[in-house]
Amino acid sequence: MSAVSDRLPTFPWDKLEPYKKTAAAHPDGIVDLSVGTPVDPVPEPVQKALIAAADSPGYPTVWGTPELRDAITRWAESRLGAREVTHRHVLPVVGSKELVAWLPTQLGLGPGDKVAYPRLAYPTYEVGARLARAGHEAYDDPTELDPANLKLLWLNSPSNPTGRVLTKEELTRIVAWAREHGVLVFSDECYLELGWETDPVSVLHPDVNGGSFDGIVSVHSLSKRSNLAGYRAAFLVGDPAVLGPLLQIRKHGGMMTPAPTQAAMIAALGDDTHVHTQRERYAARRAALREALVGHGFRIEHSEAGLYLWATREESCWDTVAHLAGLGILVAPGDFYGPAGERFVRVAITAADERVEAAVARLR
C-alpha cells in the first residue's frame, strides 16, 4: 500500500487545517468558501425520483438503464448542441473525480506515456497520472506540447480554479491539433452550465469537432448544476471507440452507479427549472462576493464562469489565506492548483446566503 501512496503528493487540504481553526474561532463563526461543496437543497423532483427507486435490490448495470442513456443523449443534444448522439456515445460514472483519478489506469497508460493538463488545474489530473505511473506535464497552450508519447490531453473549460473559458476558436484549434498527432482529448466540462460573462462551448459541438466525435470525450457532472455532489452522479459523452473499452473495464471493476442515483439523474437531466433557480442563487452570491472582494483590495482574474472567484492581493496566497482566516473567512490557496497560483486564492460562491452576507460584512 505504501508503494502506491508514496506516488502521490501530500493531500493539499490537510495543509489548510490550522487556518480553518483560526477562521472557526471568529465570534460569528466560520464562513467556509474553500471547498465549493453545494449547500442548497437537492431539487424536489430529484429527491422524489430517488425515493421512488429506493427499493432496488438487484445489481445496477455499469452502462446504466436505457432510460438514463436516453436522458443523457437528449441532454447532450439539446444543451451542448451535439448531433447524432446514441447510447454508444454515453457512459455513466460514479462521480467525475473517480473518473479523473482512474482514467489513465483504465486507458492502460504507464511508464513512458504522458498525461497533460492546464498549468492551473484540479489536482486530480496529476494524481491520475501518478496512479498509473505515467508522466505528467502542465501546459499554457496544449498545441505547444511535444506530442511524442502524449496519450491523454485534459482540457478544463470552464476552469477550476480560474473560471477561464476556452473560446470556440481555441477548442477547434486544439481538437484539430490533437487529432493530427493522435492524442486523445478528455474535456472536463463540469461547470459548463454556469457561465456568467460568456456562454461556454463543449468540444461536442459540431462547430468545434466538425461533426465527428473521433478522439474526443467530454466529462459532465450533476454535482454543481443540480446539487447532487452527495449522489456521485456524472457521465461521459463522446467517441464510442474510447467509451466501449472503458465500459468493459468498468464492468470487470464493478464501477456501477447505484440504481436510485440513476433514477435521480434521469429526473435532474429532464428538468431545467431547478437549474435556472440554482443559477440565480449563485449569480447573486457571486455578485455580492465579487464587489466585496474588490472593495477590500482584491483583483479578480478570469472568473467568467464556474463557482469560484480567482482573486489576488498581489502577495503570497498563504498570506492572503491567513488574512482572511483572521476575518473568519476560509478560502483555498492558489498553489493547491499549481505553482502558477502562488499569488491567488480561490473563493467559492457556494455558501448559504446568510454566510455570504456575513463574509461581505466582514470584508467591508
Order of alpha helices (4+ residues) and beta strands (2+ residues): alpha-alpha-beta-alpha-alpha-beta-alpha-beta-alpha-beta-beta-alpha-beta-alpha-beta-beta-alpha-alpha-alpha-beta-beta-alpha-beta-beta-beta-alpha
